[in-house]
Amino acid sequence: MDNNPYSNSGKRWSNDEDEQIIQLYNVEMLDIGDICKRHKRFIGGITSRLKGKNIITNATEVRGYEDFIQSDEYREMKNYKKI
């Protein structure tokens, strides 16, 4: 059992997952932190995907960015990324 909350980071994206993040961001209006949790991916992966889909133009404009980068969750994410 994998206890890494970001276990999908670095894995290939499926078309279904692409559709899901678009739905979560554009329709359900979730913040970046919530999308990271649901997809078990780092913030950079999610923002890169949203940029690639022309939903955002840069990472800092993503909904919830400022709050997320100041959160404990973000600090935890950075620690996992170092492992």
Secondary structure, 3 states (H helix, E strand, C coil): CCCCCCCCCCCCCCHHHHHHHHHHHHHCCCCHHHHHHHHCCCHHHHHHHHHHCCCCCCHHHCCCHHHHHCCHHHHHHHHHHHC
